[in-house]
Amino acid sequence: MSAIITPTTHKKAPKEKPDQKYAPTLLLPKTAFPLRADAAVREHLFCQRCTTDLYAWQRENNEGDLFVLHDGPPYANGHLHLGHALNKVLKDFVNRQHVMRGFKVDYRPGWDCHGLPIELKALAELKVSDRSSLSPTQVRAVAQATAQSTVEAQRAEFLAYGVMGDWENGYRTMDRDFETRQLNVFYEMMNKGLIYRANKPVYWSPSSKTALAESELEYKEDHKSRSAWVAFLVDHPSQGLARLLPDSVTLHAVVWTTTPWTLPANRSVAVHPKMTYRLFRPSATNDPSKVYLAVAEQLDEMKKRFAPKDSTEPATLELFGEISGQDLVGSRYQHPLTTESMPFIAADYVTSDSGSGLVHTAPGHGMDDYKTCYPLGIEAFCPVDNVGDFTAEAGPELEGLNVQTKGTDKVLQLLAIRGTLIQEHVYVHKYPYDWRTKKPVILRATSQWFANVGTIKEDALKAIESVRIIPEGARRRLEGFVHSRSEWCISRQRSWGVPIPVMYDNETDEPLLTKSSVHHVIDIVREHGADAWWSMTTEELLAPEYRNNGKIYRRGFDTMDVWFDSGTSWTMIQEKMPRPHLPFVADVYCEGSDQHRGWFQSSLLTSVALTGKAPYGTLITHGFLLDAKGFKQSKSLGNTVDPAVIINGGKNLQKDPAYGTDLLRLWAASSEYTKDIAIGKTILTQVAESMRKFRTTARFILGNLNGFKEAEAVAYEELSRLDRFMLSETYQFCKNVNAAYDEYMFNKVFGQLQYFTSTTLSSFYLDVIKDTLYSEAENSPKRRAVQTVLFHVLNALNKSIAPLAPHFAEEVYENYRDCFMSSQPSVFRTGWLEISESWNDAALREEFQILKQLRVEANQLLEQARAAKVIGPSLEATVEFQLPTETETPVEEQEILSGVVKKYADDFAKLFITSEVFVTSDDLSMDVASAAGKNVFVREVCMPKVGSCRLVVRRATLHKCPRCWAFTSKEQDVLCNRCGPVVASLHL
């Protein structure tokens, strides 16, 4: 708590023209390090030595443990966007810091090269709309060329982000050695009984004409379906149901479906065995002989569905009796379209929350339906082809119609004609879409190849327990995806991919999938590549023992899911850099949060299946990109930010300046990447301002290290208390930076850099030491001591920021590398932060907390004097500390402040940047106002738990030194006692 007295009268300080006579004797900062970054011009000067050269050097020279950050392969189907940049620079932060810590880092960039998007892009380039006009080998050749050109383009773009890695030996999923390892994973999983073929419903994309995995779906929240309420005629009631039926009535089960197009494939109606069902007759019915059946909890819903068309009032229901779901089992009904006889079956997944509690079951179009029907011997009937059209099995009226458009129209029309349609309405709900084509998918039973995830699920969940996951909350997400999965459809109906190496008996359609048959194909792929599956004859692809066994085989043309491709990429590490003693394959995986159901999961499942351990020791997840307003970035909204424009600038450099690579990287570092991340012009401007501050601070220190050599460093014991305090702050800064890097929290590193440069350095230490640097003799112990501290501070700052802004760090290092006794050509070769425990002086930090608070109080009082024009610069002032002779403050507290003030009495002039500071004792019980006089400024200071004192500011009484401008000279225009000997030693 402080009180300020401002005098009512003052004497205007005379203006003095600065004396330039002694300017040449001052040691002002001198450096070639420019104030303006001009990143677009200068960054490339340092790029190679901190990327390509550095990666090769550390592989040869670092003697620490191997550190592997395994790159999740981006898709090779277009130019990079800001999400790619964020991902790659986050990985680079991790790798660079480990290089500086002495690890032997292995980072091989990868690319996902197979699959539909690349195939479609290739066909688009050929202007081919119908791929059936091309042979698989033609499609593959064009797709391979497209992928290769995209890889080259993306490699150049990634290098522009300053990412260090083995760019000449990266991996591509279309490489022969990769495909061979992938087939070996398939082979090993097959030998463990984890690969099987089944005719069951899978997600099918009519727009892509292929099966999809859950990870290839996205869900549209506002999908509109034409739902239908349908009456199924119960023609053979169970014994219990028959007893409830009145004479001369027909019973109709009410069924609700959001996919009327699946009704041709209906094979049963499912009921819950423990739910209660009611028979009812609606009052508004035209046929009183019709009685209906629905679950008891949905009778209010039935009143709405049977209400007269033109009425706003619900129907009334005449109830006849109730029956359990278990007693309904055994009843049979007529198919609403074909009149075939179908059964009622029991299923625990039936609920009474919506619909009628009677579920239309089509095992060819529903996963739960299939699981329920398969044990009962009910076939997975699917009269739908690969483009989503009804086949002849659906009947002549439906054949050739698309199930989601005209097919649905026709089904509803047929139901109405047959009198089985109760009502239809539009239903808005969440529905799966193909994430590539953005078109709705269907569930369709086809013969596909699956990996049995259920048998390794518990092992996978156990492996996750030992993985460090950042953020920790992502653990539940990954566990949830693994836990809910029992199978993985790995087959795709594409040409551009790794083949599933299976032959089929022409007569029986039985698959030939044995150790020898698959191993033979692996040998062929190892020698000729996966193209051989399409280019060689079937006989060549057959293992010798099957060539003359009396059977005729045909090869299958399904390819593997691209998640199986990339999910086996860990085998490269296992093969080239095995570390069997570790409970994981790679040290770190780092990708976006969408990979919990994609690459993170596919890698985990294949690794656990073959090695029993997780593929990653640490799993880092980052969020997605938002614009400045918080909306998700997308091309359709036009709110994307091009990383190339951030680096190189836009067409209008005033509007979109060329910020350079390091600023892009610092934006990523400043972001809390574990959440979705915003970016926009304002955000970039703020980061640019922080970069300017870093640069200004570095330039000041570099300018004052001019001529300094590490050999001239002053021993810690010989440093002043102020200098030792600065090293103590540097120690604390380094500890905090280390902790943040260890947590992979780069925004905390960025925050530490901001606070240290702005608050600890610029606002305090650098401000205080200017006089020593400029005015002391060049080789004086005081000046060398300050330079010693600045040398350590700059090292700490530069090494801390180096992983984040490597070009900036290299440029800074280039301007002071001559200071070192043993100079390395790159800051990244100088090791990580080196801090001495002797710097850690907690008591000194506590004392300086008091001193810094007193400095704040004094500055506020000095500002009052300056506003009153009593003083100009603070050097024109004298400050007096008045310590109380009597005080209400407890003695033990007052002794803290009094002790610090007396101990640092000789340092206050430097700390306050004033000419003189006196410490006196006085009676502080008197009124503060009475202590103020003409041109005297008084401030009473009370620091809780520390003590109280009074500060008094007056104009200095001595004369201004014409060299250092401190008012410490006894005569006008005469050098002070410090400057006189310094100038004399220069022999001017």
C-alpha positions, -999 to +999 in steps of 0.1 A: +000+000+000+015+034-010+007+070-006+019+097-031+023+134-025+027+156-055+041+191-047+022+221-058+053+241-069+084+231-087+114+245-105+116+237-142+147+216-149+170+234-174+175+218-208+210+207-216+225+199-249+242+165-247+280+167-248+292+146-277+329+150-268+331+118-249+308+097-272+337+079-288+348+067-254+315+049-247+313+012-255+279+013-273+265-020-288+280-031-320+268-060-341+261-071-377+229-088-365+201-068-382+170-056-364+147-066-392+143-103-398+138-101-436+131-139-432+123-145-469+158-134-478+180-147-449+164-179-437+176-199-467+212-190-457+209-212-426+184-238-439+208-266-451+231-266-421+201-270-397+182-296-417+200-318-442+235-314-428+224-315-392+205-348-397+235-365-413+258-351-386+238-362-356+234-398-370+272-400-372+282-381-341+256-382-314+264-409-289+231-411-270+203-437-273+184-441-305+152-420-306+126-428-332+097-405-340+077-425-365+060-404-392+024-410-399+023-409-437+002-380-452-018-389-483-001-382-516-030-367-534-026-329-534-007-299-521-001-295-484-023-274-461-018-258-427-027-290-409+002-307-426+025-279-415+013-280-379+018-317-378+053-317-393+067-288-372+054-303-340+074-335-348+104-313-357+102-296-323+105-330-306+133-343-329+155-312-327+154-310-290+164-347-288+193-340-312+205-313-289+202-336-260+226-360-277+201-386-289+207-403-323+174-393-339+158-414-366+131-396-386+120-409-420+091-390-436+065-413-451+037-411-477+005-430-480+003-438-517-025-463-524-062-461-524-092-445-540-084-407-539-051-412-558-068-436-582-096-410-589-071-382-593-051-402-618-083-410-638-093-374-637-059-364-651-066-389-679-101-375-683-115-410-679-149-412-662-153-450-665-124-469-651-137-501-667-123-488-699-088-492-685-070-524-674-059-527-638-023-524-649-031-492-668-049-478-637-020-487-615+006-472-638-012-438-639-019-439-601+017-447-594+029-417-615+004-394-598+015-405-564+052-401-572+048-366-586+027-356-555+054-370-532+080-349-548+059-318-546+050-324-510+086-332-501+096-297-513+068-281-494+077-299-462+113-289-465+101-253-467+089-257-431+124-263-420+118-299-410+149-320-404+148-357-415+161-384-438+143-370-468+163-390-493+153-423-476+117-417-466+092-445-471+062-448-494+036-474-490+040-482-527+077-491-523+085-527-530+101-533-496+071-518-479+047-539-498+067-570-490+067-562-453+030-555-454+023-589-470+045-605-443+022-589-417-008-604-435+010-637-436+018-637-399-018-627-390-031-654-413-009-680-395-023-669-362-059-674-375-067-637-375-076-635-412-109-649-425-135-644-452-172-640-446-203-629-464-216-603-440-227-567-442-200-540-444-201-503-450-203-500-487-198-468-507-218-469-540-200-437-551-166-454-546-177-490-554-158-504-525-162-516-489-151-491-462-139-494-427-153-473-398-123-451-400-132-441-436-166-427-426-177-393-415-212-387-401-236-361-414-259-349-385-288-337-407-292-365-432-328-369-443-343-403-447-378-413-459-389-435-430-419-457-432-444-474-408-453-508-423-478-534-414-465-570-415-494-596-417-490-622-389-504-653-406-491-679-382-493-666-346-476-684-318-498-704-294-498-676-268-505-649-294-534-669-310-552-670-276-553-632-275-568-627-310-605-619-313-625-640-338-625-629-374-596-605-372-562-603-389-531-593-369-505-569-383-472-562-366-462-525-368-427-520-380-408-488-384-377-484-407-356-454-418-343-474-448-374-487-467-351-498-495-339-527-472-373-542-470-368-565-500-340-581-480-362-586-449-358-620-434-373-617-399-388-594-373-369-591-340-386-586-306-371-582-272-379-613-252-385-593-219-406-565-233-444-564-232-464-560-264-500-549-268-527-557-293-548-527-303-573-515-329-573-478-339-606-461-339-600-444-372-594-477-391-614-484-423-612-521-416-623-531-381-611-566-388-574-554-386-557-556-352-522-543-347-493-553-325-466-529-309-446-526-277-466-512-248-444-482-242-451-469-277-489-468-277-489-430-277-468-431-308-493-455-323-521-430-317-502-405-338-494-429-366-530-441-369-546-406-367-568-396-396-548-378-423-567-345-420-570-346-382-548-329-356-561-352-329-545-386-322-564-418-327-579-437-298-569-473-294-591-503-284-568-526-265-572-564-265-544-579-244-507-581-238-480-606-245-442-609-238-417-608-265-406-643-257-441-656-263-441-639-297-411-659-309-424-687-330-449-666-348-445-661-386-456-633-409-460-626-446-432-605-462-448-571-470-436-572-506-433-609-515-457-626-491-430-651-482-433-666-447-407-652-423-402-657-385-403-636-354-370-639-335-356-626-302-328-600-300-315-581-270-307-550-290-344-542-295-355-512-275-387-494-267-373-459-270-384-454-305-403-472-333-427-499-323-404-524-305-407-547-335-376-544-357-374-552-394-344-574-397-323-577-429-291-596-421-277-585-455-280-549-446-274-546-408-245-557-386-267-564-355-292-581-378-264-604-392-251-613-357-286-623-346-296-642-377-264-660-385-266-685-356-302-692-366-292-701-401-310-671-417-291-660-448-276-626-453-297-619-484-285-587-503-302-579-536-281-548-542-251-545-565-218-525-560-232-493-574-262-493-551-288-506-575-313-534-569-304-567-586-328-591-603-332-609-569-352-579-556-378-585-583-385-572-618-402-541-605-372-530-585-343-543-607-319-516-618-332-489-595-308-470-572-318-480-536-313-445-521-333-427-547-358-443-572-355-476-554-368-461-522-396-444-542-406-477-557-406-497-525-429-472-508-451-472-539-454-510-538-461-510-501-490-485-507-503-507-535-503-538-513-520-519-485-491-525-460-479-489-458-493-472-427-474-439-430-442-424-443-424-392-432-391-375-434-367-384-406-336-363-399-308-382-382-271-389-381-259-410-411-225-423-423-210-408-455-179-418-475-152-393-462-136-391-497-166-387-520-189-371-494-218-393-505-240-415-483-230-451-478-251-482-473-247-515-454-244-544-478-235-580-474-206-591-496-178-616-494-150-597-478-118-604-459-116-595-423-091-593-395-104-608-363-098-580-338-118-595-311-092-621-302-065-595-297-086-567-283-077-573-246-040-575-255-043-542-274-061-525-244-034-539-221-006-525-243-023-490-243-019-490-205+019-486-207+017-458-234+022-422-224-006-403-241-007-366-245-032-352-237-041-379-212-078-375-220-071-390-255-065-423-238-102-429-233-110-421-269-084-446-282-095-473-257-132-467-267-125-473-304-105-504-297-130-517-272-160-513-295-143-531-324-144-569-330-135-571-367-118-551-393-128-553-430-094-552-448-105-559-484-112-531-509-125-533-545-097-512-561-069-517-585-044-493-569-032-511-537-015-541-523-034-573-533-049-597-509-029-628-521-057-652-524-068-676-552-103-690-556-114-725-568-133-718-600-158-745-592-165-741-555-153-705-549-133-718-520-103-695-512-068-709-515-049-692-486-021-713-472+014-707-459+030-718-491+005-701-514+010-667-497+047-671-491+051-678-529+034-645-537+055-626-511+086-639-529+073-626-562+064-592-548+098-589-532+114-594-566+089-578-590+067-556-569+029-558-563+022-551-600+031-587-606-003-597-592-019-582-622+008-587-649+018-623-643-002-653-652-023-672-626+000-702-630+030-681-622+013-667-591+004-702-579+028-720-556+042-750-575+023-776-555-011-762-566-004-760-603-013-795-613-037-806-585-067-810-609-083-777-599-086-744-618-080-713-599-086-676-605-069-648-586-088-624-564-086-587-572-094-572-539-067-549-524-060-542-488-075-513-468-051-483-469-052-483-431-037-518-433-010-503-455+000-475-432-008-496-401+021-519-409+047-491-413+061-498-379+077-530-394+103-507-411+116-497-376+113-533-363+133-545-392+160-518-395+163-507-359+151-535-336+150-528-299+136-559-283+143-547-248+118-519-251+080-524-246+073-504-278+086-502-313+089-464-319+094-438-292+068-413-304+038-411-328+023-377-333-008-371-354-043-354-354-071-366-332-088-383-362-061-410-361-075-426-329-098-445-352-073-446-380-036-449-380-031-450-342-055-479-341-045-499-371-008-496-361-017-508-326-037-538-338-011-551-362+018-545-338+001-563-309-009-591-333+027-597-343+049-585-314+026-583-284+036-547-278+024-512-287+040-496-317+045-464-297+059-455-263+044-420-264+013-410-284+008-372-291-025-360-304-031-325-318-063-308-328-077-294-360-074-259-374-099-231-368-101-197-383-098-165-362-135-167-355-134-202-342-149-219-373-133-251-387-112-243-417-124-257-449-120-250-486-158-247-490-160-219-465-130-201-480-114-196-446-083-217-450-048-202-445-021-213-469+012-219-451+031-209-483+015-174-481+025-172-444+061-180-454+065-162-487+037-136-485+007-130-507+002-110-539-003-079-517+026-079-492+011-051-472-020-073-466-001-106-464+035-100-455+062-126-459+067-138-423+091-166-431+093-202-419+102-194-383+071-174-377+049-202-390+067-225-366+064-201-336+027-199-343+025-236-339+047-235-308+025-208-292-007-228-297-022-252-273-020-279-299-039-306-279-070-286-286-084-272-319-061-243-329-071-209-342-051-188-368-058-156-385-041-122-393-044-109-358-029-140-343+000-140-368+006-103-360+008-111-323+033-139-329+053-116-352+054-091-323+068-118-300+094-127-327+103-090-329+109-089-292+131-120-293+151-105-321+155-071-303+166-088-271+191-110-290+204-080-309+210-060-277+229-089-261+250-096-293+259-059-295+272-059-260+291-092-264+312-076-292+348-085-285+340-109-256+356-144-255+345-173-234+380-175-220+375-141-204+344-152-185+344-142-148+341-169-122+307-172-105+321-163-071+335-130-084+301-118-098+281-091-082+248-100-065+229-086-094+248-107-118+244-138-097+207-131-094+204-130-132+221-164-134+197-177-108+168-165-129+184-181-159+187-213-140+150-212-132+141-203-168+161-233-181+144-256-155+110-245-167+119-248-204+133-283-198+101-293-180+079-279-208+099-298-235+097-330-214+059-326-213+059-318-251+041-286-241+057-262-266+033-234-258+048-234-223+083-231-238+070-201-259+055-186-227+087-189-208+106-173-237+081-144-237+083-138-200+120-142-197+128-117-226+101-091-217+100-092-179+132-106-166+156-092-192+142-061-210+122-047-181+149-053-155+184-067-160+192-052-195+179-019-183+200-019-152+233-030-168+235-005-197+256+020-177+281-007-168+283-019-204+286+015-219+307+034-194+331+011-177+365+003-192+363-024-218+382-049-198+370-039-164+360-067-140+325-052-137+319-051-175+334-085-180+312-099-153+281-085-170+293-099-204+298-133-187+262-132-176+250-121-210+269-149-227+252-175-205+218-158-209+221-157-247+231-194-248+201-203-227+177-182-248+191-194-281+192-230-273+157-229-258+142-213-290+164-233-314+140-263-318+111-239-325+128-213-347+159-229-361+168-203-387+166-175-361+187-195-337+213-202-363+215-165-373+220-155-337+246-182-332+264-171-363+268-136-347+284-149-315+299-182-323+334-166-322+329-161-285+333-198-279+366-214-272+356-244-293+332-232-320+308-256-337+293-247-371+257-249-358+239-241-326+224-276-328+258-292-324+266-273-291+244-295-269+214-287-248+209-263-220+239-263-196+231-249-161+252-251-130+235-260-097+256-232-082+234-207-100+204-219-081+203-193-052+168-193-038+177-168-010+190-144-036+158-147-056+138-139-025+158-108-018+155-096-053+118-101-053+118-074-025+143-052-045+122-054-077+091-044-058+109-015-043+121-006-078+085-005-090+076+018-061+106+041-068+098+042-106+062+053-098+075+081-076+101+091-102+074+092-128+055+117-106+086+139-104+090+136-142+054+145-148+059+176-126+090+185-148+113+184-117+134+158-134+138+145-169+157+112-170+158+092-137+196+100-135+186+136-125+171+122-093+183+113-058+163+087-038+163+084-001+152+053+018+138+062+052+137+032+075+114+035+105+127+039+140+093+029+153+067+009+135+036-011+141+050-038+118+061-069+137+098-067+144+107-099+126+089-087+095+104-053+096+139-068+099+134-085+066+129-052+047+154-032+067+180-059+063+176-061+025+177-023+022+209-019+042+225-049+025+219-035-010+224+002-001+253+005-025+233-012-053+202+009-053+215+037-076+222+011-103+189-007-097+169+025-098+190+041-125+194+072-104+225+092-095+224+087-057+204+066-032+207+072+006+195+051+034+184+069+066+163+063+097+133+084+105+101+085+124+075+073+099+046+079+123+043+115+112+018+125+085+032+117+050+020+150+037+042+169+061+073+151+048+067+165+013+080+198+005+089+220-024+101+197-053+101+167-029+081+136-037+073+111-009+058+076-011+051+054+019+057+018+011+042-011+031+050-046+019+029-073+037+050-098+057+082-079+048+081-044+063+076-008+056+097+022+046+094+056+030+108+067-003+117+103-010+127+116-044+145+150-050+164+164-078+201+155-077+224+180-060+257+171-078+266+180-114+261+159-146+290+139-158+295+148-195+303+112-203+279+089-185+253+117-177+250+106-141+248+135-117+278+124-097+304+151-106+315+176-080+321+203-107+302+212-138+316+197-171+341+176-151+342+138-155+330+118-125+353+097-104+345+066-125+347+081-160+379+102-154+403+072-150+385+053-179+390+082-203+426+088-191+434+052-199+424+057-235+451+083-240+428+106-259 
